Amino acid sequence: MKTTVSPIRNPQVPSSGLNRREFLGSTVAAAAGTLAVPWVASRNVLGANERINVGFIGVGGRGRTHLDTVIGMMNQGAPLQVIGISDTYGPRMKAAAEHARAKTYPTYQDLLADKAVDVVCIASPDRLHVPQALAAIRAGKDVYCEKPMGHWSQFALSREFYQETVRLKRVVQIGNQGNSNVAWKKVAELIQQGAIGRPHHVQAGYYRYGDWGERMPIADPNARPGPDLDWEGFLGDAPKVPFTVDRFFSWRKYLDYAGGPCTDLFPHVLTPFISLLGLKFPSLAVGTGGIFKYDTYDREVPDTFNMVVEYPTRLSIVLVCTLANEFPTEPAIRGDEGTITMQGPAFEGGFDSVTFIPRKGERLVIPGSKPNTTLLHWQNFLDCVRSRAKPVSDVEFGLYVQAAMNMAMLSFLEKKVARFDEARQDIVLG
C-alpha cells in the first residue's frame, strides 16, 4: 500500500532561552501553581457583540463532553452560541438539541449548508472524521476534529484534509488535547536546555482492565434503520454491510470503523512526545498484538497492541497496551546524559510530577498539573478562529500523529514493516 503525501514543514518547539538553573527554577514555580483558566479572549478578537455559532456533528459520549464544554463557556460569558446538532441516531440528537436549546439537522450536510454556522465540532465515529471535516472546510467552516484525525485506512484522505485546510485558509484544531497542557511544554523546555543530552529512546504504555471502550452501550436493542437511525450515513465510505445494533452502537469493536488501542488510545500517549520532541514523519513503524483476552464475541480490533516507531532523528518510541491488566509503568524519555520520567500520568491530561534523573548529580522532582485540557483546547481553538492564528494542534501536527498510527496499524494487519519514504513522501509496506 502506498500513499502520496506532500512535503510539510518541520514544526518548531519554542525555547525559553534560559540557562539550566534559571529554567529549573522557573519550571518548579510555574508547575507548582494551579491552572484554573477562565475564558479569556485574544487581543485580536471580533467585536464584543459578534458571537461564534457552533454546530455539532456527532453527540455520543465524547461529542456530549464537547457540547457541555461549550455550554459551560457560554455560561461563563463567552460570546458563543450552540446553533445546531446532527447525529445519525435521532433520539441522541434530539436529547442533545433539547439540552443545548439548539436546532436539529437530519444530516451533517444539512448542518453544513446553514450559513449561520461558523464552526463545527466533529465527534462522529473515526471513519467519518476526515470526510466530514473536508466537507466542513469546503463549506467555509472552521473545524474542531476529534482524534484520531482519520481512520487507519485513510492516510491519503488525511493528507488531502491537510492540503485543503492550507489552501482554503481554514482554522482546524485536532483533538490532541495534550498540546494545550503547559506541563508538557515544561518537559519540552527541559529537554531543549540539554538536561538529558540528546533524546534517543521513549517508552510509555496504556493499561486498562476491561474493554468497555469497545463494547459501547446499546442504547436500543430493537433499533432499526429508518427516520431515527441513518445507517447509510453511519457507514459513509465503509464497506456496505447489513445493519446490526452492535455495529451501529458498539462501532469501536470493528476494523471498518476503528483500530482498537492503536488509534483509540495511543493518540493520548503518543501526541505529547511528538509535540515536545518536535517530530515529523517516522522512518519506520512496526505493530504487533492481537485479541488475547476478549475473544468471546465478534470483536475485530486487538485488545493488546504494541508499536515501535523510529524517527530520522535517531530516536525510537516504544508504546505498549493491554486491556487485560491495569498495572502501570512510568513513561520515560531517555537521553545520553539523563532521563525524565513522569508519575501519575494522564498523558493528554497531564501528570502529578516529573522526575529529572541526570547521569551525574541529584534527582530533581518537578510538580506537574492535570488541568481541564478539553476546555483549554477549546479556548485555544476559538481564540484562533477569531485571530486566524494556527491552533496548538493544527491539521499539520495531526497528520504527523496520524502517520505514525497508520503505519503501526498497517504493519500489524499486514505483518510487514511500514516505512515512510521521505524522497517520495510515501508509506510503503515491505
Summary of the structure (lengths in Angstrom):
residues: 430
radius of gyration: 21.4
end to end distance: 9.2
largest distance: 67.7
contacts: 1484
relative contact order: 0.18
helix: 35%
strand: 23%
